[in-house]
Amino acid sequence: MLEIRGLAASINDKPILRGIDLTVPAGEVHAIMGPNGSGKSTLGYVLSGRDDYVVTGGSATFNGVDLLGLEPEERAAAGVFLAFQAPIELPGVNNANFLRTALNAIRRSRGESELDAVQFLKLARAETKRLAMPDDMLRRNVNVGFSGGEKKRNEVLQMAILRPKLAILDETDSGLDIDALKIVADGVNALRGPEFSALVITHHQRLLDHLVPNRVHVLAGGRIVRSGGPELARDLEKSGYAGLIPEAA
């Protein structure tokens, strides 16, 4: 599904990614861990098309299509979704209208019929109930006045409604208590299947206890320096990254 080869990228002429090689097959969840400043969030931004990051080398294909050659909205229509580490507030933009507009834009791009207001609200209310979110969150402005946990749940609600083929979660677990963490993990697990893959960027092994990724990759110095199974995350929880940093040089 996602094939990355030699991906290099910079921001403000500062190199961040220095040759990423990564394959995420369809139906698998892969975790990216690593110290601060290693390039984890940059990888998510580059894959989703944030324009202030400049790709300086390598390639990234998604279902055989050149992902880097697509505009951000084209990537979203193709099924790529980015859950932000720090979701922004959108004053004056109703949450339900925002989600319905996004969903119908994707449905149009796929040649599917749009959902009317009644159909959408039925879908959205079912998902808010499953995520233990009150219905009134749909009536509020996007993330305005939301707690940190509510913002992260709202990201997962967007993912549940848009049904992406590739979800990139940029530290969605940061700032969550134990109950909210499980709700977020359950939201991801509910989407798992042969046509869904996820790239989960995290600092914490506790999220991976709920997700149980197929592979864990350690990113340091802009490169992936170690890959392994879920046990790798548990090892890092005990020993930290110190022993891996020289491998990134």
C-alpha positions as CSV (number, residue, x, y, z in Angstrom):
1,M,0.0,0.0,0.0
2,L,2.6,2.6,1.1
3,E,6.1,2.3,-0.3
4,I,8.7,4.8,0.7
5,R,12.2,4.7,-0.7
6,G,15.1,7.1,0.1
7,L,12.8,9.9,1.2
8,A,14.6,13.0,2.1
9,A,13.0,16.3,3.1
10,S,13.9,19.7,4.6
11,I,12.3,22.8,6.0
12,N,13.8,26.3,5.8
13,D,16.8,24.6,4.1
14,K,17.4,22.4,7.2
15,P,17.5,18.7,6.3
16,I,15.2,16.6,8.5
17,L,14.6,13.4,6.7
18,R,17.8,11.8,5.4
19,G,16.7,8.7,3.5
20,I,13.6,6.9,4.8
21,D,12.9,3.4,3.6
22,L,9.6,2.0,4.7
23,T,6.9,-0.3,3.5
24,V,3.4,-0.5,5.1
25,P,1.4,-3.3,3.5
26,A,-2.4,-3.2,3.2
27,G,-4.1,-4.3,6.3
28,E,-1.2,-3.6,8.6
29,V,-0.6,-1.1,11.4
30,H,3.0,0.2,11.8
31,A,4.3,2.3,14.7
32,I,7.0,5.0,14.4
33,M,8.9,5.8,17.6
34,G,12.0,7.9,18.3
35,P,13.5,10.7,20.3
36,N,12.3,14.3,19.9
37,G,13.5,16.0,16.8
38,S,14.2,12.8,14.9
39,G,11.7,13.6,12.1
40,K,8.6,11.6,13.1
41,S,6.1,14.5,12.6
42,T,8.0,15.6,9.5
43,L,7.4,12.2,7.9
44,G,3.6,12.6,8.5
45,Y,3.6,16.1,7.2
46,V,5.5,15.2,4.0
47,L,3.2,12.2,3.3
48,S,0.1,14.4,3.8
49,G,1.4,17.2,1.6
50,R,2.2,20.1,3.9
51,D,3.7,22.7,1.6
52,D,6.4,24.2,3.8
53,Y,8.3,20.9,3.8
54,V,10.5,20.4,0.7
55,V,11.1,16.9,-0.6
56,T,14.8,16.8,-1.7
57,G,15.0,13.1,-2.7
58,G,13.4,9.7,-2.8
59,S,9.9,8.6,-3.5
60,A,6.6,7.6,-1.8
61,T,3.9,5.7,-3.6
62,F,0.4,4.9,-2.4
63,N,-1.4,2.0,-4.0
64,G,1.0,2.3,-7.0
65,V,0.4,6.1,-7.4
66,D,3.1,8.7,-6.9
67,L,1.9,10.2,-3.6
68,L,4.4,13.1,-3.7
69,G,3.0,14.3,-7.1
70,L,-0.5,14.8,-5.7
71,E,-2.0,17.9,-4.1
72,P,-3.0,17.6,-0.4
73,E,-6.7,17.4,-1.4
74,E,-5.9,14.7,-3.9
75,R,-4.1,12.7,-1.3
76,A,-7.1,13.0,1.0
77,A,-9.5,11.9,-1.8
78,A,-7.2,8.9,-2.5
79,G,-7.7,7.9,1.1
80,V,-4.8,9.4,3.1
81,F,-5.7,10.9,6.5
82,L,-3.5,12.8,9.0
83,A,-4.6,13.1,12.6
84,F,-2.7,16.1,14.0
85,Q,-0.6,16.2,17.2
86,A,-2.1,19.5,18.0
87,P,-5.5,19.9,16.3
88,I,-6.3,23.5,15.4
89,E,-9.5,25.4,16.3
90,L,-11.8,26.6,13.6
91,P,-14.0,29.3,15.0
92,G,-17.3,29.8,13.2
93,V,-17.1,26.3,11.5
94,N,-19.7,23.9,12.7
95,N,-18.3,20.5,13.4
96,A,-21.1,18.5,11.7
97,N,-21.0,20.8,8.6
98,F,-17.2,20.4,8.4
99,L,-17.4,16.7,8.6
100,R,-20.2,16.4,6.1
101,T,-18.5,18.7,3.6
102,A,-15.3,16.7,3.9
103,L,-17.1,13.3,3.5
104,N,-19.1,14.4,0.5
105,A,-16.0,15.9,-1.2
106,I,-14.4,12.5,-0.9
107,R,-17.5,10.6,-2.0
108,R,-17.8,12.9,-5.1
109,S,-14.2,12.2,-6.0
110,R,-14.9,8.4,-5.9
111,G,-18.1,8.8,-8.0
112,E,-20.4,8.1,-5.0
113,S,-23.6,9.9,-4.2
114,E,-23.5,12.5,-1.5
115,L,-25.1,12.0,1.9
116,D,-28.0,14.4,2.8
117,A,-28.2,16.0,6.3
118,V,-30.4,13.2,7.7
119,Q,-28.2,10.4,6.4
120,F,-25.0,12.1,7.7
121,L,-26.4,12.8,11.1
122,K,-27.4,9.2,11.5
123,L,-23.9,8.1,10.7
124,A,-22.2,10.8,12.8
125,R,-24.4,10.1,15.9
126,A,-23.6,6.4,15.7
127,E,-19.9,7.1,15.6
128,T,-20.0,9.7,18.4
129,K,-21.8,7.1,20.6
130,R,-19.2,4.5,19.8
131,L,-16.4,6.9,20.7
132,A,-18.2,7.9,24.0
133,M,-18.6,11.5,22.7
134,P,-21.7,13.6,23.5
135,D,-23.9,14.6,20.5
136,D,-23.4,18.2,21.3
137,M,-19.9,18.0,20.0
138,L,-21.3,17.9,16.5
139,R,-23.1,21.2,17.1
140,R,-20.0,23.0,18.4
141,N,-17.4,24.7,16.3
142,V,-14.5,22.6,15.3
143,N,-12.3,22.0,18.4
144,V,-13.3,25.4,19.9
145,G,-13.4,25.0,23.6
146,F,-12.6,21.4,23.4
147,S,-10.3,19.8,26.0
148,G,-7.1,18.2,24.8
149,G,-8.8,14.8,25.0
150,E,-11.9,16.0,23.1
151,K,-9.7,17.3,20.3
152,K,-8.0,13.9,19.9
153,R,-11.4,12.1,20.0
154,N,-12.6,14.5,17.4
155,E,-9.7,13.5,15.2
156,V,-10.6,9.9,15.6
157,L,-14.3,10.8,14.8
158,Q,-13.2,12.4,11.6
159,M,-11.2,9.2,10.7
160,A,-14.2,7.0,11.6
161,I,-16.5,9.0,9.3
162,L,-14.1,9.5,6.4
163,R,-12.9,5.9,6.4
164,P,-9.4,6.5,5.0
165,K,-7.3,3.7,3.5
166,L,-4.1,5.0,5.2
167,A,-4.3,6.8,8.5
168,I,-1.3,8.7,9.8
169,L,-1.7,9.4,13.5
170,D,0.8,12.0,14.7
171,E,1.1,11.5,18.5
172,T,-2.7,11.3,18.8
173,D,-2.2,9.7,22.3
174,S,-0.3,12.7,23.8
175,G,-2.1,14.2,26.7
176,L,-4.8,11.5,27.0
177,D,-5.8,9.8,30.2
178,I,-6.1,6.0,30.4
179,D,-9.8,5.9,29.4
180,A,-9.5,8.3,26.5
181,L,-6.4,6.5,25.3
182,K,-8.4,3.3,25.0
183,I,-11.2,5.0,23.2
184,V,-8.8,6.4,20.6
185,A,-7.2,2.9,20.2
186,D,-10.6,1.3,19.9
187,G,-11.5,3.8,17.2
188,V,-8.4,2.8,15.2
189,N,-8.9,-0.9,15.8
190,A,-12.5,-0.7,14.5
191,L,-11.2,0.4,11.1
192,R,-8.7,-2.4,10.8
193,G,-9.2,-4.7,7.8
194,P,-7.6,-5.7,4.5
195,E,-8.1,-2.2,2.9
196,F,-7.0,-0.1,5.9
197,S,-3.4,0.6,7.1
198,A,-2.1,3.0,9.7
199,L,1.2,4.7,10.5
200,V,1.1,5.5,14.2
201,I,3.6,8.0,15.5
202,T,4.0,7.8,19.2
203,H,6.3,8.2,22.2
204,H,4.5,5.8,24.4
205,Q,4.4,2.0,24.4
206,R,1.0,2.1,26.3
207,L,-0.9,3.0,23.2
208,L,0.7,0.1,21.4
209,D,-0.6,-2.3,24.1
210,H,-4.1,-1.5,22.7
211,L,-3.2,-1.3,19.0
212,V,-0.7,-4.2,18.8
213,P,1.1,-3.1,15.7
214,N,2.4,-5.4,13.1
215,R,5.8,-3.6,13.0
216,V,7.6,-1.0,15.1
217,H,10.2,1.3,13.6
218,V,12.6,3.6,15.4
219,L,13.4,6.8,13.6
220,A,16.5,8.8,14.7
221,G,18.5,11.4,12.9
222,G,16.1,11.4,10.0
223,R,16.6,7.7,9.3
224,I,14.9,4.4,10.4
225,V,17.6,2.8,12.5
226,R,15.8,-0.3,13.9
227,S,12.6,-2.3,13.0
228,G,11.0,-5.1,14.8
229,G,7.8,-6.5,16.2
230,P,5.7,-5.1,19.1
231,E,8.4,-6.3,21.6
232,L,10.7,-3.6,20.3
233,A,8.4,-0.9,21.8
234,R,8.5,-2.7,25.2
235,D,12.3,-2.9,25.0
236,L,12.5,0.9,24.3
237,E,10.2,1.5,27.3
238,K,12.8,-0.1,29.5
239,S,16.1,1.0,27.9
240,G,15.3,4.2,26.0
241,Y,16.9,5.4,22.8
242,A,20.4,6.0,23.9
243,G,21.8,2.8,22.5
244,L,20.3,3.6,19.1
245,I,21.5,7.1,18.5
246,P,24.9,6.2,17.3
247,E,23.3,4.1,14.5
248,A,21.7,7.3,13.1
249,A,25.0,9.0,12.6
